[in-house]
Amino acid sequence: SLRIFIWIYVMVLPVKFCGLTNSKDIEVAVRLGVSAIGFVFYPPSPRYITPQIAQTLVKEIPAFITIVALVVNMELNELKILSQTVAFDVIQFHGNESANDCQRLANAINKRWIKAIQINSDLTSDEILTKIDELKKYGASGVILDAYHPNKLGGTGTVFDWSKIPKHSPLPIYLAGGLTPDNISDVVQNTDLTKKISGVDVSGGIESQKGVKDEYKMDLFIKNLTTGGL
């Protein structure tokens, strides 16, 4: 009898869960095997936590999970205090910081850094690549491409046009912006897209309400990422 074997291979992309605020969500993220956990140190955000709370939560995170500190236009003195309080690994600049600003601030506390670029409808693929080239020149370890919103600096819940993501980026690209347990399947099934990105970053898409993560959605996000929704 003729036997037909179909092998389905889905590349498992590294995942960052961002905006975690409590021990329960940390426990779930760790169990699900995320690559990175992000803490938001931007008071206007519904996901903001104090450095003192983060200091405690960090102790619950195993060594091989990267801890990311998301900051927005933070002054050097405040960043120094943050780095002395919280044992994080990477700074994520998510404001209007220039590449030069990012380098100066990160060097002052001896940390690796990444920068978010908000992708609006006017930006072309070449313009995005120019921005990434500059970040590379100033020492970034990666770039997060996020959806643009006129009044928000992240956690927008909206998706940008993925076809704008440039090929041959000199830095690892991490995809953010409106990712959910439903559309993460579209990401992993899109081979052109997965060739261009090095990981995904999700926050609002795994919440039951702003600032409150949902265990079922967190679990389903990872399940659909690893199976392609099959």
N, C-alpha and C positions, 0 to 999 in steps of 0.2 A: 504494500500500500504506500501511496505517496504521502510523505509527511512534510508539511510546510512549517518551518519555524520562523516566526517573526520576532526579531530582536528589537526592542525599543530602548533606546538610550537617551536619557534626558540629563543634560549637564546640570549638576547641582551648583547653583550660584551661591556664593557667600551672602549672608543676610545680616543686616543690621536692624534691630528693633530699636526705635528711637522714642524718646519722651517717656521712659518708664519712671514711675514715681513711688513704687512701694515694693515690699518684699515678695508679695504674692506674684506680681508680674515678673519680677526677677527670677523667681523659682521656675515659673512656666517657661520663660525664655531660655534659661539654662537647660532645662529638660529637653526642649525642642532642638537644642544644638545650634543656636545662632552663633554667628562669627563675632558679632559686635553688639554692644549695648550702649545706647546714647542717652546722656542726661542733658536736659535743657536748662541752661543758666541764663535765661532771658525772662525777667519778671513779668512782662505783659503776656507771655504765653500761658495757656491753660495747662501746659505740661511742665511748667517751671517748678523746680525744687531748689531748696537752699543748699549751699555747699555742706552744711552740717548734716542734712538728711542724706545727701549723696555719699558723704564720708562713711556713714553707717552701711548704706546699701552696697557699696563697693566691696565690703568685706564678705559679701555673700556670692561674689562672682569668681568662678574658677580662673586660674592663671592663664589659660589659653584662650580666653575670650577678651577681645580688645574693648577697652573702655574709652568712649568718645565724649568729650566735653563740648557741647554746642554753645557757642557764644555769639552775641550780636553787638558789634561796635563797642566791645568792652575795652576800657582803659587799661593801661599797662599795670598800674598798681593793683587794680581789682583782679586782673588775671594772675598776678604773682601770688596774691592771697589765696585765690582759688586753687592754684597748683600746689600750694603748701598745705591745703586742707584736704583736697580730694586726690586720691592716687589714680589719675587718669593717664591714658597712653597717647591719645591723639587729640588735637584741637580741631574742631570743625567751625570755621568762620562762616557765619551765615548772614552777615550784614553787608554794609557798603565798604568793607575794608578793601583797600587796593592790595595787589600782590606784594608790593613793597611793605605795606603795613603788616600783612600776615607774616612775612619773613621776619620782620623786626620783632614782633610780639612773640612769635614762636621761639626765636633764637634766645630771647631774654629768659625764657623758662626751660629751654633745652628740650622742646617737644617737637615731634613730627606734626604736620598739619595738612588739612584738606580744606577746600573752599567750595561753597555752593554757588552755582550760577543759575539764576532764574531765567528760564527760557520763555520769552514772549513771542508773539506771532510774527514780529518783525525780524527777529534774529535769524540769520542764515547759518547753514552748516559751516561755511568758511569762517564766519565771524565767531562762532562758538570755538572753532579750532584755534583761532588767533588768541582768544582769551585763555584757552588751555595752555597754549605755547608759553604765554607770559607767566602763568602760574608755575609751569615747569621750570622756567628760567630762574624763578625766585625760590625754588626748593620745595614746592608742594609734593606731597606723597600720593595725591589723588584729587579727583574733582567729583562733586555731586551735582548732577543735572536735575533741577527741580522745576516745577511749573511756576510760571509768573503769576502773581496776584498783586493788584495795585495797593492793597492794604495789609497784606500778610507777607511774612518773610519765611514761610514754610508751613507745613501742615495744611496746605490749601485744599486738599481733597480733589484736586483737578489734575488731569493728565495732559501733558504737552505732546506735540507731534514727534513721535519717536524717530521718524525718518530723518529728522534734522541732526540726529546724533552723528558726529563725524567719524569717519573711518580713520584708522592709523593715528589715534590719539597718542601723544607722547606720555600721557599719564593714564592710570587706571580710571575708568569712568564708572561711577556708581549711580544707578538709576533710582530717582525718587519722583514724587509727585503723583498723588492719587492712586497709588498701588493698593489693591485689595485682594482678598482671597479669591475673588472671581476673576479679575484680570491678570493675576500673576501667571495663570495658565497661558494667556496670550503672549506673555513675555517669553516663557521658556519654549513655546512652540514656534517662535519667530527666530529662525536660525540666523538671519541677517542681523537681528538685534543682539542676540546673545554673543555673537562674534565681537561686538563692539563694546560690550559692558563687562565689568569685572565683579559686579555684585549689585544687590538691590537694598533699598533703604525704605522702611515702611514705618508709619506712625499712626496717622488718623484712620487708615484702612483696617486696623486691628483693634479699634476702640468701640465700646458700647456707647460712650458719650465722650465729649472732648476731655482729654486728660485721664480717661479711665479705660484701661485696656480690657479686652474681652478674651477670656481663655479659649473659647470655642473658635473665635476668628483667628487668634494667634496660631492655634493648632491647624486650622484649615488652610491658612496661608502657607505654612510649611509643607503640609500634605500636598497641596496643589502645585507648589513649586517643585517638589521632588518627583511628582508623577505626571506633571504637565496637565493635570486635571482629568487624567484617564481613569 
